[in-house]
Amino acid sequence: MLNCHCSDCQRSSGAPFASGVVILSSDLEISGAPKAYSVRGSSGKLATRSFCPECGTPLFTQSEANGQFTSIRFPSLEDASGFAPMLDIWTSRAQPWVCLDDKLPHFAESPQ
């Protein structure tokens, strides 16, 4: 579970960061046909963001940079009460007024 502060996550979430649960892409089962759009990330690789075609809720994000992983977006969790971020990434792009939790590891970019 993480918070991403990259510029694209800020734009796509409409918030200062996007939160998600990272899983192995091979463990993802998709029901229905989500809509998607892709953008070039800082790595130069494509990041594809999928969302519900009915209501627009962000569902998951996949990236060519780390194709073996998928981030299930926080808003799509049925019960988000157990969500507890373990780290913050792309803090070099975090808004200066965001209060980062000092108990969590912070990475200026994305750890590999």
TORKOLZA-453817 format. One record per atom (N, C-alpha, C): residue in three letters; x, y, z; atom name. Coordinates in pm, 1 decimal. Layout:
N
<type: Ala; east: X; north: Y; up: Z; atom: CA>
...
This chain:
112
<type: Met; east: 85.6; north: -116.6; up: 0.0; atom: N>
<type: Met; east: 0.0; north: 0.0; up: 0.0; atom: CA>
<type: Met; east: 90.0; north: 122.6; up: 0.0; atom: C>
<type: Leu; east: 59.1; north: 216.5; up: -89.9; atom: N>
<type: Leu; east: 145.6; north: 333.0; up: -102.1; atom: CA>
<type: Leu; east: 68.8; north: 456.4; up: -146.3; atom: C>
<type: Asn; east: 137.8; north: 570.7; up: -132.9; atom: N>
<type: Asn; east: 90.2; north: 697.6; up: -186.6; atom: CA>
<type: Asn; east: 191.0; north: 741.9; up: -291.0; atom: C>
<type: Cys; east: 142.7; north: 780.9; up: -408.9; atom: N>
<type: Cys; east: 229.7; north: 829.8; up: -515.6; atom: CA>
<type: Cys; east: 201.6; north: 978.1; up: -537.9; atom: C>
<type: His; east: 307.9; north: 1058.3; up: -533.2; atom: N>
<type: His; east: 296.8; north: 1203.6; up: -544.6; atom: CA>
<type: His; east: 341.1; north: 1254.6; up: -681.5; atom: C>
<type: Cys; east: 356.5; north: 1165.9; up: -781.5; atom: N>
<type: Cys; east: 401.6; north: 1211.4; up: -913.4; atom: CA>
<type: Cys; east: 297.2; north: 1304.3; up: -975.5; atom: C>
<type: Ser; east: 340.6; north: 1384.1; up: -1068.9; atom: N>
<type: Ser; east: 252.1; north: 1482.0; up: -1132.0; atom: CA>
<type: Ser; east: 132.8; north: 1416.1; up: -1199.4; atom: C>
<type: Asp; east: 154.7; north: 1301.7; up: -1264.3; atom: N>
<type: Asp; east: 44.6; north: 1233.9; up: -1332.5; atom: CA>
<type: Asp; east: -58.7; north: 1183.0; up: -1232.5; atom: C>
<type: Cys; east: -14.2; north: 1129.1; up: -1119.0; atom: N>
<type: Cys; east: -109.9; north: 1082.5; up: -1018.0; atom: CA>
<type: Cys; east: -188.6; north: 1200.4; up: -960.6; atom: C>
<type: Gln; east: -123.9; north: 1314.2; up: -946.5; atom: N>
<type: Gln; east: -195.5; north: 1432.6; up: -899.3; atom: CA>
<type: Gln; east: -305.1; north: 1470.2; up: -998.7; atom: C>
<type: Arg; east: -271.3; north: 1472.0; up: -1127.8; atom: N>
<type: Arg; east: -370.6; north: 1507.6; up: -1230.3; atom: CA>
<type: Arg; east: -483.3; north: 1405.5; up: -1237.0; atom: C>
<type: Ser; east: -447.4; north: 1278.0; up: -1238.4; atom: N>
<type: Ser; east: -549.8; north: 1174.8; up: -1258.4; atom: CA>
<type: Ser; east: -640.7; north: 1157.7; up: -1136.6; atom: C>
<type: Ser; east: -589.1; north: 1187.5; up: -1017.4; atom: N>
<type: Ser; east: -670.5; north: 1170.1; up: -897.3; atom: CA>
<type: Ser; east: -745.4; north: 1297.7; up: -859.3; atom: C>
<type: Gly; east: -700.1; north: 1411.1; up: -911.6; atom: N>
<type: Gly; east: -760.4; north: 1537.9; up: -871.3; atom: CA>
<type: Gly; east: -727.3; north: 1570.8; up: -726.8; atom: C>
<type: Ala; east: -618.3; north: 1516.2; up: -678.6; atom: N>
<type: Ala; east: -576.1; north: 1532.4; up: -539.8; atom: CA>
<type: Ala; east: -423.3; north: 1545.7; up: -535.9; atom: C>
<type: Pro; east: -365.1; north: 1573.3; up: -419.9; atom: N>
<type: Pro; east: -220.0; north: 1591.2; up: -413.9; atom: CA>
<type: Pro; east: -140.0; north: 1462.0; up: -430.4; atom: C>
<type: Phe; east: -206.9; north: 1347.2; up: -423.0; atom: N>
<type: Phe; east: -140.3; north: 1218.8; up: -447.5; atom: CA>
<type: Phe; east: -247.2; north: 1113.2; up: -472.3; atom: C>
<type: Ala; east: -204.5; north: 999.1; up: -525.2; atom: N>
<type: Ala; east: -294.5; north: 884.9; up: -545.5; atom: CA>
<type: Ala; east: -247.4; north: 771.2; up: -456.0; atom: C>
<type: Ser; east: -342.2; north: 698.3; up: -399.2; atom: N>
<type: Ser; east: -311.0; north: 587.3; up: -309.9; atom: CA>
<type: Ser; east: -355.7; north: 456.8; up: -374.2; atom: C>
<type: Gly; east: -280.6; north: 350.0; up: -347.5; atom: N>
<type: Gly; east: -316.8; north: 222.1; up: -404.6; atom: CA>
<type: Gly; east: -251.3; north: 104.6; up: -334.7; atom: C>
<type: Val; east: -300.5; north: -12.1; up: -369.2; atom: N>
<type: Val; east: -247.8; north: -138.7; up: -319.7; atom: CA>
<type: Val; east: -179.0; north: -206.6; up: -437.4; atom: C>
<type: Val; east: -51.1; north: -234.7; up: -424.8; atom: N>
<type: Val; east: 25.3; north: -295.5; up: -533.4; atom: CA>
<type: Val; east: 17.2; north: -447.5; up: -522.5; atom: C>
<type: Ile; east: -20.2; north: -509.9; up: -634.7; atom: N>
<type: Ile; east: -31.3; north: -656.3; up: -640.4; atom: CA>
<type: Ile; east: 45.6; north: -706.9; up: -763.2; atom: C>
<type: Leu; east: 66.9; north: -836.0; up: -769.6; atom: N>
<type: Leu; east: 122.7; north: -896.2; up: -890.6; atom: CA>
<type: Leu; east: 16.4; north: -890.1; up: -999.9; atom: C>
<type: Ser; east: 54.4; north: -844.8; up: -1116.4; atom: N>
<type: Ser; east: -40.7; north: -833.8; up: -1227.6; atom: CA>
<type: Ser; east: -104.3; north: -967.9; up: -1260.4; atom: C>
<type: Ser; east: -29.8; north: -1075.7; up: -1243.1; atom: N>
<type: Ser; east: -82.7; north: -1209.3; up: -1272.4; atom: CA>
<type: Ser; east: -195.3; north: -1248.6; up: -1176.7; atom: C>
<type: Asp; east: -207.6; north: -1179.3; up: -1062.0; atom: N>
<type: Asp; east: -313.8; north: -1208.8; up: -965.9; atom: CA>
<type: Asp; east: -440.4; north: -1127.9; up: -990.5; atom: C>
<type: Leu; east: -436.4; north: -1036.4; up: -1086.5; atom: N>
<type: Leu; east: -550.5; north: -949.6; up: -1112.8; atom: CA>
<type: Leu; east: -654.3; north: -1020.4; up: -1199.0; atom: C>
<type: Glu; east: -778.7; north: -1020.3; up: -1152.6; atom: N>
<type: Glu; east: -890.9; north: -1071.1; up: -1230.7; atom: CA>
<type: Glu; east: -983.0; north: -953.9; up: -1258.2; atom: C>
<type: Ile; east: -1014.2; north: -930.9; up: -1384.8; atom: N>
<type: Ile; east: -1096.1; north: -817.2; up: -1423.8; atom: CA>
<type: Ile; east: -1233.2; north: -866.3; up: -1467.5; atom: C>
<type: Ser; east: -1334.8; north: -804.5; up: -1411.4; atom: N>
<type: Ser; east: -1472.5; north: -833.5; up: -1448.7; atom: CA>
<type: Ser; east: -1525.9; north: -713.0; up: -1524.0; atom: C>
<type: Gly; east: -1581.7; north: -733.1; up: -1639.5; atom: N>
<type: Gly; east: -1630.7; north: -621.3; up: -1719.5; atom: CA>
<type: Gly; east: -1521.6; north: -565.8; up: -1808.4; atom: C>
<type: Ala; east: -1549.5; north: -450.7; up: -1865.7; atom: N>
<type: Ala; east: -1455.0; north: -389.1; up: -1959.8; atom: CA>
<type: Ala; east: -1428.1; north: -245.4; up: -1918.4; atom: C>
<type: Pro; east: -1322.6; north: -223.5; up: -1837.3; atom: N>
<type: Pro; east: -1292.5; north: -86.3; up: -1797.9; atom: CA>
<type: Pro; east: -1241.2; north: -4.3; up: -1916.5; atom: C>
<type: Lys; east: -1255.9; north: 124.9; up: -1906.9; atom: N>
<type: Lys; east: -1195.6; north: 217.3; up: -2002.2; atom: CA>
<type: Lys; east: -1054.7; north: 245.3; up: -1954.1; atom: C>
<type: Ala; east: -967.4; north: 292.8; up: -2043.4; atom: N>
<type: Ala; east: -828.8; north: 318.8; up: -2005.3; atom: CA>
<type: Ala; east: -771.3; north: 433.5; up: -2086.7; atom: C>
<type: Tyr; east: -670.8; north: 496.1; up: -2029.3; atom: N>
<type: Tyr; east: -590.6; north: 592.5; up: -2104.6; atom: CA>
<type: Tyr; east: -445.4; north: 574.5; up: -2062.0; atom: C>
<type: Ser; east: -354.5; north: 607.4; up: -2150.4; atom: N>
<type: Ser; east: -212.2; north: 588.5; up: -2123.5; atom: CA>
<type: Ser; east: -137.8; north: 720.5; up: -2138.7; atom: C>
<type: Val; east: -35.9; north: 738.0; up: -2056.0; atom: N>
<type: Val; east: 51.4; north: 855.3; up: -2061.3; atom: CA>
<type: Val; east: 195.3; north: 808.1; up: -2045.1; atom: C>
<type: Arg; east: 290.0; north: 887.7; up: -2091.6; atom: N>
<type: Arg; east: 432.1; north: 858.8; up: -2070.6; atom: CA>
<type: Arg; east: 471.5; north: 907.2; up: -1932.2; atom: C>
<type: Gly; east: 527.7; north: 816.9; up: -1852.9; atom: N>
<type: Gly; east: 575.1; north: 852.7; up: -1720.0; atom: CA>
<type: Gly; east: 713.6; north: 913.4; up: -1726.5; atom: C>
<type: Ser; east: 768.2; north: 948.9; up: -1613.2; atom: N>
<type: Ser; east: 902.6; north: 1006.9; up: -1605.6; atom: CA>
<type: Ser; east: 1007.8; north: 911.2; up: -1659.2; atom: C>
<type: Ser; east: 978.1; north: 781.9; up: -1653.9; atom: N>
<type: Ser; east: 1071.3; north: 680.6; up: -1703.8; atom: CA>
<type: Ser; east: 1073.2; north: 674.7; up: -1856.3; atom: C>
<type: Gly; east: 975.5; north: 739.0; up: -1920.2; atom: N>
<type: Gly; east: 960.8; north: 728.5; up: -2065.5; atom: CA>
<type: Gly; east: 872.4; north: 612.1; up: -2105.9; atom: C>
<type: Lys; east: 835.3; north: 529.5; up: -2010.5; atom: N>
<type: Lys; east: 747.7; north: 414.4; up: -2034.9; atom: CA>
<type: Lys; east: 601.7; north: 455.5; up: -2019.9; atom: C>
<type: Leu; east: 511.6; north: 379.0; up: -2081.2; atom: N>
<type: Leu; east: 369.2; north: 408.1; up: -2070.1; atom: CA>
<type: Leu; east: 312.0; north: 363.1; up: -1935.8; atom: C>
<type: Ala; east: 228.2; north: 446.7; up: -1879.5; atom: N>
<type: Ala; east: 148.7; north: 412.1; up: -1761.8; atom: CA>
<type: Ala; east: 3.5; north: 412.8; up: -1808.4; atom: C>
<type: Thr; east: -67.2; north: 304.4; up: -1784.9; atom: N>
<type: Thr; east: -206.4; north: 292.6; up: -1827.5; atom: CA>
<type: Thr; east: -296.0; north: 292.6; up: -1705.3; atom: C>
<type: Arg; east: -390.6; north: 385.3; up: -1705.7; atom: N>
<type: Arg; east: -484.5; north: 401.5; up: -1594.8; atom: CA>
<type: Arg; east: -622.1; north: 354.7; up: -1641.3; atom: C>
<type: Ser; east: -679.7; north: 260.5; up: -1568.6; atom: N>
<type: Ser; east: -811.0; north: 207.1; up: -1603.4; atom: CA>
<type: Ser; east: -915.7; north: 261.2; up: -1506.3; atom: C>
<type: Phe; east: -1034.9; north: 283.4; up: -1558.7; atom: N>
<type: Phe; east: -1141.6; north: 340.8; up: -1477.9; atom: CA>
<type: Phe; east: -1275.8; north: 284.3; up: -1520.8; atom: C>
<type: Cys; east: -1375.7; north: 297.5; up: -1434.1; atom: N>
<type: Cys; east: -1509.9; north: 248.3; up: -1462.4; atom: CA>
<type: Cys; east: -1573.2; north: 333.8; up: -1571.7; atom: C>
<type: Pro; east: -1623.8; north: 272.6; up: -1679.7; atom: N>
<type: Pro; east: -1685.6; north: 350.4; up: -1786.9; atom: CA>
<type: Pro; east: -1820.8; north: 409.2; up: -1748.1; atom: C>
<type: Glu; east: -1879.8; north: 359.8; up: -1640.3; atom: N>
<type: Glu; east: -2011.2; north: 408.3; up: -1596.2; atom: CA>
<type: Glu; east: -2000.1; north: 530.5; up: -1505.8; atom: C>
<type: Cys; east: -1910.4; north: 524.3; up: -1406.4; atom: N>
<type: Cys; east: -1903.9; north: 632.4; up: -1306.4; atom: CA>
<type: Cys; east: -1771.0; north: 706.4; up: -1303.5; atom: C>
<type: Gly; east: -1668.7; north: 654.5; up: -1372.9; atom: N>
<type: Gly; east: -1538.6; north: 720.7; up: -1377.9; atom: CA>
<type: Gly; east: -1446.2; north: 689.6; up: -1262.2; atom: C>
<type: Thr; east: -1486.7; north: 601.9; up: -1170.2; atom: N>
<type: Thr; east: -1401.4; north: 568.5; up: -1056.4; atom: CA>
<type: Thr; east: -1269.6; north: 509.3; up: -1104.7; atom: C>
<type: Pro; east: -1154.7; north: 560.9; up: -1056.0; atom: N>
<type: Pro; east: -1025.7; north: 500.1; up: -1090.0; atom: CA>
<type: Pro; east: -1020.2; north: 357.0; up: -1035.7; atom: C>
<type: Leu; east: -976.2; north: 263.2; up: -1119.2; atom: N>
<type: Leu; east: -973.3; north: 122.6; up: -1079.0; atom: CA>
<type: Leu; east: -832.0; north: 72.0; up: -1052.7; atom: C>
<type: Phe; east: -745.9; north: 82.2; up: -1153.2; atom: N>
<type: Phe; east: -609.2; north: 32.6; up: -1136.9; atom: CA>
<type: Phe; east: -516.1; north: 98.8; up: -1236.8; atom: C>
<type: Thr; east: -386.1; north: 89.4; up: -1207.4; atom: N>
<type: Thr; east: -282.1; north: 146.6; up: -1292.1; atom: CA>
<type: Thr; east: -177.7; north: 40.1; up: -1319.8; atom: C>
<type: Gln; east: -136.1; north: 32.0; up: -1446.6; atom: N>
<type: Gln; east: -30.6; north: -60.3; up: -1487.3; atom: CA>
<type: Gln; east: 73.4; north: 20.1; up: -1563.5; atom: C>
<type: Ser; east: 200.7; north: -19.2; up: -1551.4; atom: N>
<type: Ser; east: 308.8; north: 55.3; up: -1615.2; atom: CA>
<type: Ser; east: 404.5; north: -37.6; up: -1687.7; atom: C>
<type: Glu; east: 451.3; north: 7.2; up: -1802.8; atom: N>
<type: Glu; east: 554.2; north: -69.7; up: -1874.1; atom: CA>
<type: Glu; east: 682.6; north: -76.9; up: -1792.4; atom: C>
<type: Ala; east: 707.0; north: 22.5; up: -1707.6; atom: N>
<type: Ala; east: 829.9; north: 25.4; up: -1628.3; atom: CA>
<type: Ala; east: 835.1; north: -90.2; up: -1528.4; atom: C>
<type: Asn; east: 720.8; north: -129.7; up: -1474.7; atom: N>
<type: Asn; east: 711.0; north: -239.7; up: -1377.7; atom: CA>
<type: Asn; east: 589.2; north: -324.1; up: -1411.5; atom: C>
<type: Gly; east: 590.2; north: -385.6; up: -1528.5; atom: N>
<type: Gly; east: 474.9; north: -457.6; up: -1580.4; atom: CA>
<type: Gly; east: 427.7; north: -574.0; up: -1497.5; atom: C>
<type: Gln; east: 512.6; north: -625.5; up: -1409.5; atom: N>
<type: Gln; east: 471.1; north: -739.6; up: -1328.0; atom: CA>
<type: Gln; east: 381.1; north: -698.5; up: -1212.0; atom: C>
<type: Phe; east: 365.3; north: -565.3; up: -1191.9; atom: N>
<type: Phe; east: 282.6; north: -515.0; up: -1082.3; atom: CA>
<type: Phe; east: 168.0; north: -428.8; up: -1132.5; atom: C>
<type: Thr; east: 58.6; north: -428.4; up: -1057.0; atom: N>
<type: Thr; east: -57.0; north: -343.1; up: -1083.6; atom: CA>
<type: Thr; east: -93.4; north: -274.8; up: -952.6; atom: C>
<type: Ser; east: -127.8; north: -147.4; up: -960.8; atom: N>
<type: Ser; east: -172.6; north: -74.7; up: -843.1; atom: CA>
<type: Ser; east: -324.8; north: -64.3; up: -847.2; atom: C>
<type: Ile; east: -390.0; north: -126.3; up: -749.8; atom: N>
<type: Ile; east: -535.3; north: -115.5; up: -735.8; atom: CA>
<type: Ile; east: -560.6; north: 18.6; up: -666.8; atom: C>
<type: Arg; east: -632.9; north: 106.1; up: -732.1; atom: N>
<type: Arg; east: -651.8; north: 241.6; up: -680.4; atom: CA>
<type: Arg; east: -743.7; north: 243.0; up: -558.9; atom: C>
<type: Phe; east: -707.1; north: 322.1; up: -462.1; atom: N>
<type: Phe; east: -777.9; north: 336.0; up: -334.9; atom: CA>
<type: Phe; east: -929.1; north: 354.1; up: -350.1; atom: C>
<type: Pro; east: -978.3; north: 440.1; up: -442.2; atom: N>
<type: Pro; east: -1123.8; north: 461.1; up: -451.0; atom: CA>
<type: Pro; east: -1202.8; north: 336.8; up: -490.5; atom: C>
<type: Ser; east: -1135.0; north: 236.8; up: -546.9; atom: N>
<type: Ser; east: -1207.6; north: 117.8; up: -591.4; atom: CA>
<type: Ser; east: -1218.5; north: 11.0; up: -482.9; atom: C>
<type: Leu; east: -1156.6; north: 32.4; up: -367.2; atom: N>
<type: Leu; east: -1163.7; north: -65.6; up: -259.7; atom: CA>
<type: Leu; east: -1303.9; north: -67.2; up: -199.0; atom: C>
<type: Glu; east: -1358.1; north: -185.0; up: -183.0; atom: N>
<type: Glu; east: -1492.1; north: -197.1; up: -125.9; atom: CA>
<type: Glu; east: -1495.5; north: -149.0; up: 19.0; atom: C>
<type: Asp; east: -1391.3; north: -183.4; up: 95.0; atom: N>
<type: Asp; east: -1379.1; north: -137.8; up: 233.3; atom: CA>
<type: Asp; east: -1239.6; north: -78.5; up: 249.4; atom: C>
<type: Ala; east: -1229.8; north: 52.1; up: 243.7; atom: N>
<type: Ala; east: -1100.3; north: 120.4; up: 250.7; atom: CA>
<type: Ala; east: -1054.7; north: 144.6; up: 394.3; atom: C>
<type: Ser; east: -1131.5; north: 102.2; up: 493.4; atom: N>
<type: Ser; east: -1096.0; north: 130.1; up: 632.4; atom: CA>
<type: Ser; east: -965.5; north: 62.9; up: 674.1; atom: C>
<type: Gly; east: -928.2; north: -45.4; up: 609.2; atom: N>
<type: Gly; east: -804.5; north: -114.7; up: 642.3; atom: CA>
<type: Gly; east: -683.6; north: -66.8; up: 564.6; atom: C>
<type: Phe; east: -703.4; north: 31.3; up: 476.9; atom: N>
<type: Phe; east: -591.3; north: 81.6; up: 398.1; atom: CA>
<type: Phe; east: -493.2; north: 153.9; up: 488.8; atom: C>
<type: Ala; east: -366.3; north: 114.2; up: 482.7; atom: N>
<type: Ala; east: -261.3; north: 176.0; up: 564.1; atom: CA>
<type: Ala; east: -136.0; north: 186.5; up: 478.5; atom: C>
<type: Pro; east: -107.8; north: 305.2; up: 423.1; atom: N>
<type: Pro; east: 10.1; north: 320.2; up: 337.1; atom: CA>
<type: Pro; east: 137.9; north: 277.2; up: 408.6; atom: C>
<type: Met; east: 227.3; north: 214.5; up: 332.4; atom: N>
<type: Met; east: 353.9; north: 167.3; up: 386.7; atom: CA>
<type: Met; east: 469.5; north: 255.0; up: 341.4; atom: C>
<type: Leu; east: 447.6; north: 337.8; up: 237.4; atom: N>
<type: Leu; east: 552.1; north: 425.8; up: 186.8; atom: CA>
<type: Leu; east: 492.5; north: 532.6; up: 97.5; atom: C>
<type: Asp; east: 572.6; north: 635.5; up: 75.4; atom: N>
<type: Asp; east: 537.5; north: 743.7; up: -17.5; atom: CA>
<type: Asp; east: 643.5; north: 747.0; up: -126.1; atom: C>
<type: Ile; east: 598.3; north: 752.9; up: -253.7; atom: N>
<type: Ile; east: 693.2; north: 761.1; up: -364.9; atom: CA>
<type: Ile; east: 673.0; north: 891.6; up: -440.8; atom: C>
<type: Trp; east: 773.8; north: 928.1; up: -517.6; atom: N>
<type: Trp; east: 776.1; north: 1051.6; up: -595.7; atom: CA>
<type: Trp; east: 752.6; north: 1174.2; up: -506.3; atom: C>
<type: Thr; east: 811.8; north: 1171.1; up: -387.0; atom: N>
<type: Thr; east: 797.1; north: 1284.4; up: -295.7; atom: CA>
<type: Thr; east: 868.6; north: 1409.0; up: -348.1; atom: C>
<type: Ser; east: 957.4; north: 1391.6; up: -446.0; atom: N>
<type: Ser; east: 1021.3; north: 1508.1; up: -508.1; atom: CA>
<type: Ser; east: 919.1; north: 1594.8; up: -581.2; atom: C>
<type: Arg; east: 803.4; north: 1537.2; up: -612.6; atom: N>
<type: Arg; east: 694.9; north: 1609.9; up: -681.0; atom: CA>
<type: Arg; east: 578.9; north: 1643.9; up: -586.1; atom: C>
<type: Ala; east: 593.1; north: 1609.3; up: -457.7; atom: N>
<type: Ala; east: 485.0; north: 1634.7; up: -361.6; atom: CA>
<type: Ala; east: 461.1; north: 1784.7; up: -347.4; atom: C>
<type: Gln; east: 337.1; north: 1820.3; up: -330.5; atom: N>
<type: Gln; east: 303.4; north: 1960.3; up: -306.4; atom: CA>
<type: Gln; east: 364.8; north: 2003.2; up: -172.8; atom: C>
<type: Pro; east: 417.3; north: 2125.4; up: -165.3; atom: N>
<type: Pro; east: 488.3; north: 2168.2; up: -43.8; atom: CA>
<type: Pro; east: 399.8; north: 2172.6; up: 80.5; atom: C>
<type: Trp; east: 269.3; north: 2176.8; up: 63.9; atom: N>
<type: Trp; east: 178.4; north: 2183.8; up: 177.7; atom: CA>
<type: Trp; east: 127.4; north: 2047.7; up: 223.3; atom: C>
<type: Val; east: 169.9; north: 1939.9; up: 154.6; atom: N>
<type: Val; east: 130.4; north: 1804.8; up: 195.6; atom: CA>
<type: Val; east: 212.6; north: 1764.1; up: 317.5; atom: C>
<type: Cys; east: 146.4; north: 1713.8; up: 419.4; atom: N>
<type: Cys; east: 213.4; north: 1666.5; up: 541.3; atom: CA>
<type: Cys; east: 244.3; north: 1518.0; up: 525.1; atom: C>
<type: Leu; east: 370.4; north: 1485.9; up: 501.1; atom: N>
<type: Leu; east: 411.3; north: 1346.7; up: 488.0; atom: CA>
<type: Leu; east: 427.2; north: 1285.0; up: 626.2; atom: C>
<type: Asp; east: 384.8; north: 1160.3; up: 640.1; atom: N>
<type: Asp; east: 395.8; north: 1088.4; up: 766.6; atom: CA>
<type: Asp; east: 542.2; north: 1050.8; up: 788.8; atom: C>
<type: Asp; east: 603.3; north: 1103.8; up: 892.9; atom: N>
<type: Asp; east: 744.3; north: 1075.9; up: 922.0; atom: CA>
<type: Asp; east: 770.5; north: 930.7; up: 956.1; atom: C>
<type: Lys; east: 666.1; north: 853.6; up: 988.0; atom: N>
<type: Lys; east: 682.2; north: 712.0; up: 1022.2; atom: CA>
<type: Lys; east: 697.1; north: 624.6; up: 897.5; atom: C>
<type: Leu; east: 664.3; north: 680.7; up: 779.6; atom: N>
<type: Leu; east: 671.8; north: 604.2; up: 655.2; atom: CA>
<type: Leu; east: 799.7; north: 636.5; up: 579.4; atom: C>
<type: Pro; east: 855.8; north: 538.1; up: 509.4; atom: N>
<type: Pro; east: 969.1; north: 567.8; up: 420.9; atom: CA>
<type: Pro; east: 923.0; north: 657.4; up: 305.8; atom: C>
<type: His; east: 1007.4; north: 751.8; up: 268.9; atom: N>
<type: His; east: 980.0; north: 842.4; up: 157.0; atom: CA>
<type: His; east: 1086.0; north: 822.0; up: 50.4; atom: C>
<type: Phe; east: 1041.8; north: 816.8; up: -75.1; atom: N>
<type: Phe; east: 1133.5; north: 801.7; up: -186.9; atom: CA>
<type: Phe; east: 1112.8; north: 917.6; up: -282.2; atom: C>
<type: Ala; east: 1219.8; north: 987.8; up: -316.7; atom: N>
<type: Ala; east: 1211.8; north: 1103.4; up: -405.6; atom: CA>
<type: Ala; east: 1152.0; north: 1064.6; up: -541.1; atom: C>
<type: Glu; east: 1182.1; north: 941.6; up: -584.9; atom: N>
<type: Glu; east: 1125.6; north: 887.4; up: -708.6; atom: CA>
<type: Glu; east: 1064.9; north: 751.7; up: -674.2; atom: C>
<type: Ser; east: 1056.9; north: 663.5; up: -771.1; atom: N>
<type: Ser; east: 999.4; north: 531.3; up: -747.6; atom: CA>
<type: Ser; east: 1113.0; north: 431.8; up: -722.9; atom: C>
<type: Pro; east: 1111.7; north: 361.1; up: -608.9; atom: N>
<type: Pro; east: 1215.8; north: 260.9; up: -585.9; atom: CA>
<type: Pro; east: 1203.0; north: 146.6; up: -685.7; atom: C>
<type: Gln; east: 1311.5; north: 91.8; up: -725.5; atom: N>
<type: Gln; east: 1309.6; north: -18.7; up: -821.5; atom: CA>
<type: Gln; east: 1315.7; north: -151.2; up: -753.8; atom: C>
